[in-house]
Amino acid sequence: MVKGEPDITPFTKLFEFSDQDEPIFLNVIEMVRDKLSRKLQLNVHEALLAYYDYLVSEIRAKKSDSDIIENSSKILTRDDVLIGVPETLREITFNITVDNFLKRTIQFVKPIPVVDYTMV
């Protein structure tokens, strides 16, 4: 579940794949990494993929939920994403099962810092 600004309806993005789909997923993740390395900004869906990739790698590394959540703010910065992405991704909740590990629910709150500003 992804929640953004209070006046926008939350949405759900489903990432579900089998072993046969993993090469496709890894290819897409590599494209996202390539964009970041070339200093191109990510859209909402690419940013979600970056967080998903981070989450899967951390779970496979057997990191604790608190460590995963604490380090989530280091994945993307405001400069890495298009305008409006930090406001759209104020709260991301993952219900995730990786490999044979138990299902986990992990929530990132304001993973990309949001700047409050007023136009005058």
Phi and psi in degrees as GROMACS dihedral restraints (atoms count N, CA, C in turn):
[ dihedral_restraints ]
;  ai    aj    ak    al  type     phi  dphi    fc
    3     4     5     6     1  -119.9    20    10
    4     5     6     7     1   125.1    20    10
    6     7     8     9     1  -118.1    20    10
    7     8     9    10     1   135.7    20    10
    9    10    11    12     1  -119.5    20    10
   10    11    12    13     1  -132.4    20    10
   12    13    14    15     1   -57.8    20    10
   13    14    15    16     1   148.4    20    10
   15    16    17    18     1   -59.0    20    10
   16    17    18    19     1   -27.1    20    10
   18    19    20    21     1   -90.1    20    10
   19    20    21    22     1     5.4    20    10
   21    22    23    24     1  -110.9    20    10
   22    23    24    25     1   135.9    20    10
   24    25    26    27     1   -67.3    20    10
   25    26    27    28     1   130.5    20    10
   27    28    29    30     1   -60.7    20    10
   28    29    30    31     1   154.5    20    10
   30    31    32    33     1  -134.4    20    10
   31    32    33    34     1   163.3    20    10
   33    34    35    36     1  -120.3    20    10
   34    35    36    37     1   135.9    20    10
   36    37    38    39     1  -119.7    20    10
   37    38    39    40     1   126.9    20    10
   39    40    41    42     1  -105.1    20    10
   40    41    42    43     1   122.8    20    10
   42    43    44    45     1  -112.0    20    10
   43    44    45    46     1   107.5    20    10
   45    46    47    48     1  -140.6    20    10
   46    47    48    49     1   126.5    20    10
   48    49    50    51     1  -153.0    20    10
   49    50    51    52     1   159.7    20    10
   51    52    53    54     1   -97.7    20    10
   52    53    54    55     1  -179.3    20    10
   54    55    56    57     1   -60.1    20    10
   55    56    57    58     1   -31.6    20    10
   57    58    59    60     1   -69.8    20    10
   58    59    60    61     1   -27.1    20    10
   60    61    62    63     1   -85.9    20    10
   61    62    63    64     1   -13.5    20    10
   63    64    65    66     1   -58.4    20    10
   64    65    66    67     1   -40.9    20    10
   66    67    68    69     1   -60.2    20    10
   67    68    69    70     1   -34.8    20    10
   69    70    71    72     1   -67.0    20    10
   70    71    72    73     1   -45.6    20    10
   72    73    74    75     1   -59.8    20    10
   73    74    75    76     1   -45.8    20    10
   75    76    77    78     1   -63.0    20    10
   76    77    78    79     1   -34.5    20    10
   78    79    80    81     1   -65.7    20    10
   79    80    81    82     1   -42.7    20    10
   81    82    83    84     1   -65.7    20    10
   82    83    84    85     1   -41.9    20    10
   84    85    86    87     1   -61.3    20    10
   85    86    87    88     1   -40.6    20    10
   87    88    89    90     1   -63.0    20    10
   88    89    90    91     1   -36.6    20    10
   90    91    92    93     1   -64.8    20    10
   91    92    93    94     1   -39.8    20    10
   93    94    95    96     1   -65.3    20    10
   94    95    96    97     1   -44.6    20    10
   96    97    98    99     1   -61.0    20    10
   97    98    99   100     1   -39.3    20    10
   99   100   101   102     1   -62.8    20    10
  100   101   102   103     1   -43.2    20    10
  102   103   104   105     1   -59.3    20    10
  103   104   105   106     1   -43.9    20    10
  105   106   107   108     1   -64.2    20    10
  106   107   108   109     1   -39.9    20    10
  108   109   110   111     1   -67.1    20    10
  109   110   111   112     1   -26.6    20    10
  111   112   113   114     1   -92.4    20    10
  112   113   114   115     1    10.7    20    10
  114   115   116   117     1    62.8    20    10
  115   116   117   118     1    29.4    20    10
  117   118   119   120     1   -90.8    20    10
  118   119   120   121     1   147.1    20    10
  120   121   122   123     1   -88.4    20    10
  121   122   123   124     1   145.6    20    10
  123   124   125   126     1   -91.8    20    10
  124   125   126   127     1   147.9    20    10
  126   127   128   129     1   -87.4    20    10
  127   128   129   130     1  -178.1    20    10
  129   130   131   132     1   -58.6    20    10
  130   131   132   133     1   -46.8    20    10
  132   133   134   135     1   -67.9    20    10
  133   134   135   136     1   -37.0    20    10
  135   136   137   138     1   -68.3    20    10
  136   137   138   139     1   -38.4    20    10
  138   139   140   141     1   -63.4    20    10
  139   140   141   142     1   -41.2    20    10
  141   142   143   144     1   -62.0    20    10
  142   143   144   145     1   -39.8    20    10
  144   145   146   147     1   -62.9    20    10
  145   146   147   148     1   -38.9    20    10
  147   148   149   150     1   -61.9    20    10
  148   149   150   151     1   -42.8    20    10
  150   151   152   153     1   -68.4    20    10
  151   152   153   154     1   -37.7    20    10
  153   154   155   156     1   -63.8    20    10
  154   155   156   157     1   -45.1    20    10
  156   157   158   159     1   -60.1    20    10
  157   158   159   160     1   -45.1    20    10
  159   160   161   162     1   -58.8    20    10
  160   161   162   163     1   -46.7    20    10
  162   163   164   165     1   -62.2    20    10
  163   164   165   166     1   -46.4    20    10
  165   166   167   168     1   -61.7    20    10
  166   167   168   169     1   -45.4    20    10
  168   169   170   171     1   -65.6    20    10
  169   170   171   172     1   -37.2    20    10
  171   172   173   174     1   -70.4    20    10
  172   173   174   175     1   -38.3    20    10
  174   175   176   177     1   -65.8    20    10
  175   176   177   178     1   -43.0    20    10
  177   178   179   180     1   -64.2    20    10
  178   179   180   181     1   -27.8    20    10
  180   181   182   183     1   -83.4    20    10
  181   182   183   184     1     3.7    20    10
  183   184   185   186     1    61.7    20    10
  184   185   186   187     1    37.4    20    10
  186   187   188   189     1   -78.5    20    10
  187   188   189   190     1   152.4    20    10
  189   190   191   192     1   -76.1    20    10
  190   191   192   193     1   157.0    20    10
  192   193   194   195     1   -58.2    20    10
  193   194   195   196     1   -40.8    20    10
  195   196   197   198     1   -65.7    20    10
  196   197   198   199     1   -38.2    20    10
  198   199   200   201     1   -65.7    20    10
  199   200   201   202     1   -41.8    20    10
  201   202   203   204     1   -61.2    20    10
  202   203   204   205     1   -47.2    20    10
  204   205   206   207     1   -65.4    20    10
  205   206   207   208     1   -43.8    20    10
  207   208   209   210     1   -60.9    20    10
  208   209   210   211     1   -39.3    20    10
  210   211   212   213     1   -87.5    20    10
  211   212   213   214     1    -4.1    20    10
  213   214   215   216     1   -63.9    20    10
  214   215   216   217     1   -26.8    20    10
  216   217   218   219     1   -73.7    20    10
  217   218   219   220     1    -8.2    20    10
  219   220   221   222     1   -94.4    20    10
  220   221   222   223     1    -3.2    20    10
  222   223   224   225     1   -74.5    20    10
  223   224   225   226     1   -51.8    20    10
  225   226   227   228     1  -130.4    20    10
  226   227   228   229     1   148.4    20    10
  228   229   230   231     1  -114.2    20    10
  229   230   231   232     1   171.9    20    10
  231   232   233   234     1   -58.5    20    10
  232   233   234   235     1   -32.9    20    10
  234   235   236   237     1   -72.4    20    10
  235   236   237   238     1   -18.2    20    10
  237   238   239   240     1   -83.5    20    10
  238   239   240   241     1   -13.0    20    10
  240   241   242   243     1  -126.9    20    10
  241   242   243   244     1   160.9    20    10
  243   244   245   246     1   -69.3    20    10
  244   245   246   247     1   161.9    20    10
  246   247   248   249     1   -58.2    20    10
  247   248   249   250     1   133.9    20    10
  249   250   251   252     1    96.2    20    10
  250   251   252   253     1   -18.1    20    10
  252   253   254   255     1   -65.6    20    10
  253   254   255   256     1   -46.2    20    10
  255   256   257   258     1   -59.3    20    10
  256   257   258   259     1   -36.4    20    10
  258   259   260   261     1   -71.7    20    10
  259   260   261   262     1   -30.0    20    10
  261   262   263   264     1   -76.3    20    10
  262   263   264   265     1   -31.5    20    10
  264   265   266   267     1  -106.4    20    10
  265   266   267   268     1    49.1    20    10
  267   268   269   270     1   -69.1    20    10
  268   269   270   271     1   -31.7    20    10
  270   271   272   273     1  -145.5    20    10
  271   272   273   274     1   121.4    20    10
  273   274   275   276     1  -122.2    20    10
  274   275   276   277     1   123.3    20    10
  276   277   278   279     1  -113.4    20    10
  277   278   279   280     1   122.5    20    10
  279   280   281   282     1  -106.4    20    10
  280   281   282   283     1   126.9    20    10
  282   283   284   285     1  -106.0    20    10
  283   284   285   286     1   106.1    20    10
  285   286   287   288     1  -132.7    20    10
  286   287   288   289     1   139.8    20    10
  288   289   290   291     1  -125.6    20    10
  289   290   291   292     1   121.3    20    10
  291   292   293   294     1  -117.0    20    10
  292   293   294   295     1   129.4    20    10
  294   295   296   297     1    52.2    20    10
  295   296   297   298     1  -126.1    20    10
  297   298   299   300     1  -105.5    20    10
  298   299   300   301     1    15.1    20    10
  300   301   302   303     1   -76.3    20    10
  301   302   303   304     1   159.8    20    10
  303   304   305   306     1   -65.0    20    10
  304   305   306   307     1   154.9    20    10
  306   307   308   309     1   -65.2    20    10
  307   308   309   310     1   136.3    20    10
  309   310   311   312     1  -128.4    20    10
  310   311   312   313     1   149.6    20    10
  312   313   314   315     1  -115.8    20    10
  313   314   315   316     1   118.9    20    10
  315   316   317   318     1  -127.9    20    10
  316   317   318   319     1   132.5    20    10
  318   319   320   321     1  -121.6    20    10
  319   320   321   322     1   129.2    20    10
  321   322   323   324     1  -104.0    20    10
  322   323   324   325     1   125.6    20    10
  324   325   326   327     1  -110.9    20    10
  325   326   327   328     1   121.7    20    10
  327   328   329   330     1    49.3    20    10
  328   329   330   331     1    57.8    20    10
  330   331   332   333     1   -65.5    20    10
  331   332   333   334     1   -27.2    20    10
  333   334   335   336     1  -112.2    20    10
  334   335   336   337     1   118.5    20    10
  336   337   338   339     1   -53.3    20    10
  337   338   339   340     1   136.5    20    10
  339   340   341   342     1  -105.8    20    10
  340   341   342   343     1   129.6    20    10
  342   343   344   345     1   -95.5    20    10
  343   344   345   346     1   122.8    20    10
  345   346   347   348     1   -83.8    20    10
  346   347   348   349     1   127.8    20    10
  348   349   350   351     1  -144.3    20    10
  349   350   351   352     1   159.4    20    10
  351   352   353   354     1  -128.2    20    10
  352   353   354   355     1   130.8    20    10
  354   355   356   357     1   -90.7    20    10
  355   356   357   358     1   131.3    20    10
